[in-house]
């Protein structure tokens, strides 16, 4: 084959790779819009709900914490007028809520949501609809989830520059110094021409990183305030984001680390002539600072809002970024430096020097690749629960990223063969001999790596899939009762297990009752268990609010409301069928797949660090037996801690079950005012001997820790010196007496 034919082949390969690179950019920066990383997990009222009467408030829970200053909620009537506005709950940073006016007329109402997620700073707009009376046509919910393309740009710029910073410094410390280091070159231990090229690379990467970080603040200001680019450049806007949001806090840390690295870099350039020994420490210190800079991206990544072990996920994501930076960033730095480094040598010397570096880099890259794959699997396990998540836009973007990595691995394999001539000789007939020059292959690899980084940046701006087990629209329990001339309405939000808000509204003749004292007690008859008694806080317009976490399982629960106005107290009792799926999922235990993936990550990290570990062991003069014994002791200690934790957890559950076993007899009578009245009448006639008995007073003092079945048994069998007084009563009458005795604790 003629030389010009080989040149034509190389040209066609370059054209095709540039086409793949351009296609990747177009694929990941156009077409479908992207949206915020969090998602709505619970809505009250549910979308397009038809309500008989107006709710006291609207409430929307999200999968992640929100920024109070930049999140908003407005409610409009069907004419477009804003009738209520709200914001982030003071007690729950995942809840947007707004108080509604009393006696809203029948019609359609639109709730405008604009959550700003604290973990990553993403904002999206969505509207939801509910109806009072009857549904009205022509009113629909809408969602504007379009993300600004500038986000993908700044992420690509900043993350790429940060990866090159870390990769270049890692290349210096772990590849170039071991391969070519010579202490005769006092300023950095490498030839001056090579150090100059590395310094240029670091300087340019720092400038690009500063530029990308500046764009990040402007883009975040645009989405927080919903303003144009030119408006976001004004300090009165971006300065608020800088000092008043979690994104701004992380941004400031990143800028501080970049500034520290920049000052160290400038000082090194200034003093390397007089103090050449400062160059090497700068590069080693810069390596650690570069690692911290990459860590700031993990803090604001998808995984910060994971339902399972978020902090573990952040560290795994950090390891992922470090590994990718060492692989891709180091590869880019190697491509930039090779020509100038090998320039003075003849062909044979160049190949010898080149193979030394390739062997070093190949070992580092294999370790980084192992960590990249293992941490990527773990991170994906946080969001991919089944086929539905794979079919989402996030899943499609993840698959595209994996597809782009495949040819990168193939080219990396070719580079590895180049580092081992004996293996390459056996496979030489499979590979075009003209494409054996490492510099050419490295350029191809860098192009593909850039496409992978673009896909990763787009993945960061792509919404995570909402898990299929999350039920957004679940009806919350609510009920209304009429007690004489007083109307009492109660609702539980979100109405599942865990922490709930209890709203109680009091009206008399369509006027709010604002001077009442409202006490609330929640009780599970199935468990024979009661929560603490609440004194509800008066808000306004007859609304009394309390919150608590006593609802710990689904099934039947009772809410006992005692309303005192003046010297009159009324008992109102509500019975609920609690749906455990209605609760807001705050966290999930790790699945076996996630634990396995985490173990693989730990193994990959140990494998990647094994050369450094072996080097330290050798320097410390330790033998194989002592090291093996130490590792075995650490593993056994970890196993013992895990087993001990599981045993303690099991023992605690058994202890709690012993303290509160299921009752042998269950109270089936709701403690209504009628039940209390009937119970008092029976008590006065059948148990009058108890009233002035000292042991009865002792029993009343113990009511808070006495179960209903114990009171039931006391009626039939007596208690201490108290005689039995209910043997002749029917079971129903005994339960009415139990309810009455229980009410005496007031």
N, C-alpha and C positions, 0 to 999 in steps of 0.2 A: 504494500500500500504506500502511495506517494506521500511525502511530508505535507503537501497542500491538502491532501484528503484528510489527514489527521487534524489539521488546523480547522477544516470545515466541520468535522465531527465535534471538536471542542466548542466551536462557535454555536452549533445547533444545540448542544447540551446547555450552554449558557443561556441561549435565547429561551429555551423551554423552562429552565429553572426560574428565570426572571418572570416568565409568563405565569408560572405557578405562584410566585411571590405576589405578583400584582393581583391575580385572581383571589388569593387568600385575603388580601387587603379589602378587595371589593366585597367578598363574601361576608366578612365579619364587620364591616362598617356601614353596610347599606341594608336595604330591604326591611325586614321586620324590626319594629321598635323594641326596645328593651325597657325594663321597668325596675322599680325599687326591689331591693333584695328581701325585705320582709314581706309578709302577707297578712291579710285579715283572717283571724282564726275564729272570731265569734262576733255576732251582730245581734243587738236588741234595739228595736224590733228587727226581725229578719227581712231580707229584701222582698219587696212587694207584698208585705204582710197586710192583711185587712183586719183592722182592729175595731171592736165595738165602741171603745172609748179611748181617749188620748192617754198615752203613757206619761209618766211623770218626767222621764228623761230618755234620751237615746244614748246608747253605749256601744262602743266598738273596740274590741280587743285585738291586738296585733301580736305577731310572733316575736317581736323584738322590742326593746325599750325605745322610746321616742324622745326627741328633743322638744322640751316644753316651749321654748321660745319660738320655734319655727313650725310647730304643728298646730293645726286649726281644724275646727268643725263648725259648720253653719247649717241651720235648718231654714228652708224657704217654703212658703206656701205655694199653691198652684199659680198664683199671680206673679211669683218671683220675688216677693218681699221677704227679707230676712226677719224671722220671728224669734230666733234664738241663736246664740253663739256660745261656744264653750272652748274647751282646751283639754290639756292633759290632766288626768286625775292626780290629786296631791298624794294619794296613797298607793297608786299603781302606775308605773311609768310605761305600761303597755296599753293603757286605756284612754281613749278619747271619749269624752262625754259632754253632753249639753243638757241643761235643765229646760224643760218645755213649759210654756205658760199653761195655766189651768183652763179647762173648758175650751179646748181648741174645737172649732167647728168641723163638721164633716168635710172631707176633701182629700186631696193628694198633697203629700209633703215630701220634699226632696232634701236629703241630708248630703251636704258637700264635705267630703273628707280630704284632708291634705296632711298625711302623716310624714314626718321627717325622722328617719331612723337614725338613732344615735350611733349604732355600731359602724355604719359605713357612710352616713350622711346622705343616703338616697332619699328622694322625695317623689311622691306621685300623687295624682289627684283622682278621686273617684266619687261618684254620686250614687246614692241608694235611695229607694223610694218606699214609703209606706202610706197606707190609706186609712182614714177613719170613716167608718160608715160603710161605703161601697167602693169597690175599685173603679178607677176612672181610666179610660183608654187614652192613649197618646202621651202618657208620662212614663218614661223608661229610665232605668239606671244607666249611667255612662261611666267609662273609665278612661282617663288620659294618662297612660303609662309610658309615654314617649320619653326616652332619655336623650339628653343632649349628646351629639356625636363627639363633642369636645372631651367628654369623659374618657372615651376609648383612646383619644389622642394623648391626653396627659398621662393616662395610665401606661400606655406604650412607651412614651418618652421617658417618664420618671423611672418606671420599673426597669426598663432596658438599661438606662444610664446607671442605675444603682447596681444592677447585676454585673455590668461591665466593671464598675469600681471594685466590687468584691471579687469578681473573677480574675481581674488583672492582679490584684494584691495576693489572691490565693495562688495564682500561677507563679508569681514571683517567689513566694515563700515555700511552696510545696513542689514546684517543678523546676524553675529556672535556677534557683540557688543550688539545690541538690545536683542538678545536671551540669551546669556551667559555672557555678559559683567559684570565685577566686578572690581570696582576701587581699591579693595584691591590688585589686581595684578597690580602693578604700571607700569610695563613695557608692555604696550599695552592693559591692562585691561582684558586680557584673561590668562588662565593658562599657565605657562612657557612651558610645553610640546607642547601645541598647537601653541604658538608663535614661537617656534623653528621650527616646521613643516612648518608653513607659511613662515618663513624666508628662509628655504631651497628651498621651491617652488619658491619664488621670485628670489632668486639667480640663480637657474637653468634656470628659464625662461629668465632672463636677458642674461645669457651666450648663450642660444640658439638663442635669438633674435639678439645678436651681430653676431653670426655665420651666420644666415640667411641673415642679412643685408650685411655682407661681400660678401657672394655668389651673392647677388643681383648686387653689383657693378661689380664683375667679369663677370657675365653673360651679363650685359649691355655692358660692354667693348667688349665682344666677338661679339655681334650683331652690335654694332656701327662700329667697325673696321673690322668685318668679319674675325676674327682670332681664333686660337685654344685656349683652356683653359690655357695651359701652357704659351702661349704668353701673354694672358690677365693678368697674374700675375705680369708682369713687370710694374713698376711704370710709365714709360713713356707713357703707354697706359691708365691704369685706372685712373691716375691722371688727364689726359685730360678730361675724362668723368666726374670726380668728380667736376672739377672747370669750365667746359665749356658746360654744358647742364642743362636743366631744371630738368631732372632726378637727376643729381648730386646735384643741389640745394636742392631738396626735401630730397635726401639721407643724405646730411649734416645736415639738420634740424632734421631728424629722429635720426641720430647718436648723435647729440647734446643733444636731449631730453633723449635718452637712457643713455648717459654718465652722465647727471645730475641726473637721477634717480639712476644710479649705485653709484655715489659718495654719494648721500643721504643715500642709503642703507648701504654702508660700514661705513659711519659715525654713523649711528644708531647702527649697530652691535658693533662698537668700544666703544660707549659712553653709551649704554643702562644700563650697570652696575652702572656707576656713575650718569648718568642722565636718569633714566627710563622714565621720563615724556616726552622725545623727541620721544618715539616710536609711540605713538598715532598720533601726528602731522605729522610724516613722512608718515604714512599709508594714512592719509587724503590728504596730498599734493601729494603723489604718485598716488593717484586715478586720480587727475586732469592731471598729467603729462602723465599717461597711456592713458587718453582720447585724449590728443594731439598727442601722438604717433600713435594712430589709425587714427586720422585725416589726417596724412601724406599719408596714403594709399588711402584715398578718393581723394586727390589732383591729384594722378596719376592713377585714376581708369577710367573705361569706361566713366563715366558720365562727366568727364572733357571735353570731346569732344561732348557733347550733343548739338543738334540744338536748343533745347528749354530750356531756363533759366538754363544755365550750373551751375551757382553759387548756385542756389536753389538746383539743383540736387546734388552738392557736399555736401551740408549740410544734405540733406536727406540721402545720402549714409553714411555720418559720423554717423548719428543717427542709421542707420541700423547696422553698425559695432559695435557701442557701445552696442546696444541691444543684438546682437548675442554674443558679448564678455561677457556680464553680464549673459546671459543664459548659453552658452556653457562653457565659461571660468570659470564662477562661479560654474557650475556643476562639472567641473574637479577638481577645488580646494576643493570643498566640499567632493568629493570622496577621495581625498588624506588625508583630515584632520579628517574624521569621526572616523576611527578606533582609532587613537591616542587620540582623544578628549573624546571618550566614554569608553576608556579602564578601568579606575578605578571603574566604576559604576557596580552595579548589574543589572540583566536583566530588572527589573521593572523601575529602575532609568534610565537605558539607553534608554528605549522606551519613557519615559516621556521627557527626555532631547532631544531625537531625534525628537519627534513630535513638540517641540517648534521651533527647527531650520527648520524643514520641512515647518511649517506654514509660517515662515518668508520668506524662500526662494521661496515657492510656490507663494506668493503674488508678490515678485519681478520678478519671472520668467514669470508670467502671463502678467505683464506690459511690460516686455521686448519682449515677444512673440507678443503682439499686435503691438508694434512698428516695429518688424521684418517683420511681414506680410504686414502692411500698407506701409512701406518704400520699401519693395520688389515689391509691386504692382506698386508704382510710378516709381521706377527705370526701371521696365520692360516696362512701357508705353513710355519710351524714345526711345526704340528700336523696340518694337513690334507694327507694324502698321496694320498687316493683316496676312493672312494665309501664304504668302511667307516667312515672317520673322519667323513664328512659325516652318516652315519646314526647316529652316536653321540649321547649326550645333550649332549656338548660342541658338536657340530655343530648340533644342533637349537637350543640356546641361542644360538649365534652367528647362526643364520638369523633367529631371533626378534628379536635385537637389530638386525639389518639391516632387517627389516621395519618396526620401530618408527622407524628413522631416516628412512625414506622420507617419511612425512608431515611430519616435521620439516624436511626439505629443501624440501618444497613451500611450507610457511609461510615459511621463510627466503627463498625466491624471491619471495614476495609482498612481504616487507619490502624486498627489494632494489628491486622495482618502485616501492614507495612513495618510495624515495630518489631516483628518477629520474622526475619527473612526465611528461616527454615520452614515455618508454616506457610508463608506466602509462596515459597518455591513449589510446594506440593499442590497448591491451588492456582498456579500461575496461568494454566491453560483456560481457567474460567473467567479470568479478568483481562480486559484489554491492556496489554503492556504499556500502551501510550498514556493511560490514565493512572499512572503510579506516582506521579509527583504529588507529594503531600500538600504542597501549597495550593495547588489547583483543587484538590479534593476538599481541603479545609475551606476554601472559598465557597464551594458548593454547600458544604455543611453549615456554614454561617448563614447563607441565604435561607436554607430550610429552617434553621434555628430561629431566624428572625420571624419567619411565618408562624412558627409555634408560639413565640412570645406575643405576636399580634393576637393569635387565637386565645391565649391565656388572658390577655388584657380584655378581650371581648367577653370571655367567660366571667371575668370579674364584674362586668357591667350587665350581665344577663341575669334575669330573675331566677332565683332558686325555685324549683317546683314545689308547689304546695302539696304536702303529703296527702295521699288519698284518704287517710284515716281522720283528717281534720274536718270536722263538720262545722261550717260557718253558720248556717241558719238552723238553729235549734230553738224551739219556742221555750221561753223562760217561764217558770211558774208564776201565776198571778191570779188573784181572786178578790172579790168584793163582797162585803157583808153589810147588812143593815141592822143596826142595834138601836131600837127605838127611833129617835130622830137623828141618829148619827150614822153616817156612811163611812165605813172603814175599808180601804183598799190596801192590799199588800202585794208586793212582787219581790222575787229573789233573782238577783243577777250575779253571774250568768246562769245560776240555777242548777249547777252540777256539784260534784265533790270539790273540796278545797275551799279557798276563801271566796265568800259571797258578800254582796251588798244587799241589805234588807231595807226596802223603801216602804214606808207606811204613810198613807195619806188620810187625813181626817177632815170630813166635811159635815156641816149641819145646815140644812136649808140652802144648799149650793154655796155656802160661805165657808172658807177654811177655818179650822179650829187651831189657833196659834198658841193657846195658853195651857195645853195639856202636858201631862207627864206620861211618857210612853215607855213601858218596860216590856222586854221581849225575851222569851226563853225558847230555845229550839231543843227538841227532844226526839230521840229515836226509840219508839216502843219495841222494835225488833231487838235492839241491843240493850234495852232498858238503860239508856244513857242520856244524860242531859248536858248541854253546854252551860257556859257561864251566863248569868242573867245580864242582858244589855239594858242600858238606859239610852234610848234613841235620842239623837241630837236633832233639835228643831232647826230646820233650814229656813224655809219661807213658804208662804201660801199653804200652810197645813201639811207640809212634808216633813216627816221625821225619818232620819236615816241612821242605820247602824251597820256594822260589818263584823264578820267573824269567820273562823275556819272550822267550826264544830261539825259541819256536815262532812263526814268522812267516808260515807259509802252511799250507794244508791238504794232506792227502796222508799218505804214509808217514813216520813218525818212530820212532826207536828211543830207548828209555831204558835206559841201561847202569848197573846198580846194583852196586856193589862193597861187600860187607858184611864188615867185619873184626871178629872176636871173638877176643880174645887175639892169637895170632900166626897165625891162620888167616883167609884172605880168600876169599870166595866171589863169583863173578860170576853175577848174574841179569840177563838181558836181556829186555826187553819190547818188542814191536812194536805200534804204534798206527796206526790210520787216523783221522787228525785231521779232524773236520768243521769247516770254517771258520765255519759258521753257529752253532756252539756258543759262540763267544766272546761276551763281554759288550760290547755296543756302547757305547763311551764318547763318541764324537763322530762326526759325519758331515760330509763336505765340503758346501759350499753347492751347491744345485741351480741350473741356469740360471734357473728361475723365481724363486728367492730372490734371486739376483744382480740380475735385472731389477727385482724389487720394491724392492730396496735402492736401486737407481739412481733409481727413481721417487720414493722417500722423500726422497733427497737433492735431487732437482729440486723437490719440493713444499716442502721447507724453504727452499730458495733463493728460490722464488716468494713464500712467506709473508714472508720477511725482506727482500724486494726494496725495499719503501718505506723501511725503515730504512737499507739499504745505499745507496740513491740519496741519501738525506738526508746520510749521512756523506760520500759522494763529493762532493756539492755543497759541504758545509762545508769540505772539504779542498782545494777548488779544482781538482780533477782533471778532465781532459777525457775525452771518450768514447774516444779512441784509446788513451790510457795505461791506462784501466781495462780495455778489451778486450784489450790486450797482456798485462796482468797476469793476467787470467782465462785467456787462452790458454796462458800460461806455466805456470800452476798445473795446467791440464788436461793439457798435454803432459808435465809432470813426473810427474803421477799415472800416466799411461799408460806412461811410461818405467819407472817403478818396478814396475808390474804386469808389464810385458813382461820386465824384468830379473829379477824374482823367478821367473817361469815358466822363463826360460832357465837360471837357476841351478839350479832344481829339476830340470829335464831333464838338465842337465850332471852333476849329482850322481848321478842315477839311472844314467846311462851310465857314470860312473866306477865306481860300485858293481858294475854288471854286468861291467865290465872286470876288476875285482879278483876277482870270484867268478863266472865264467861257468859255465854248465851243464857237468857233467863229460862227457867223451867216453865213458868207461866207468863203469858204476855198480856199486857194491858191493851184491850181492844177498844176502849171507850175514850174518845176524844174529850179532853177536859174543857168542855164548853161551859158557858154560864149555867145552862140547864143542868149539866152533869154536876157542877159544884153545888147548885141549889138542892138537887135531889140527894146528893151525898151528905150535905149538912143536915137535912131533915132526918135521914137514917141514922147518922152519927148521934144526933141529939136524943134519939129515942132508944137506940140499941147500945150506944157506947158512952152514955152520960157519965159513967163511973170513971172514964179516962180523963175527963176535962180538967179536974183539979188534982190529978195524980202527979207526983214528982217525976216518976219515970216517963210520963207522957211529955212533960216539959223537956226532959233529956232527949226524948225521941225527936221532938221538933227541932232541937239544936243540931241534931245529926241528919236532918232531912237532906242537906246538900250532898251527903255521901251515902245516903240510904237508897237502895233501889226499890222500885215499885213492887217487885215480887216479895221483898222483905216486909213491906207494909201489909201486903196481902196476907202473908203468913202470920203477921202479928195479930191480925183480926181473927184468924181461925185458931191459932195456937197460943196467943199471948206473947208478950215480950218482957223479959226480965220479970218484974213484979206486976206488970200490967196483965190483967186477966183477959182471956179471949172474950170477944164481944160480937163476933160475926159468924159463929158456927151455923146459926139458923138462917143466915142471909143467903140469897142466891148469889152466884158468881158475879152477875151484872151489878147487883147492889153493892157488893164488896168493892168492885172497881170504882163505882161512884164515890164511895167513902174514901178510897185511896186518893182519888183526884181531889177531894175536899181537903183531906189532911195535907196533901202536897201544897195546896194553895195557902195554907196557914203560914208558910215560910215568908210570905209577903209582909 
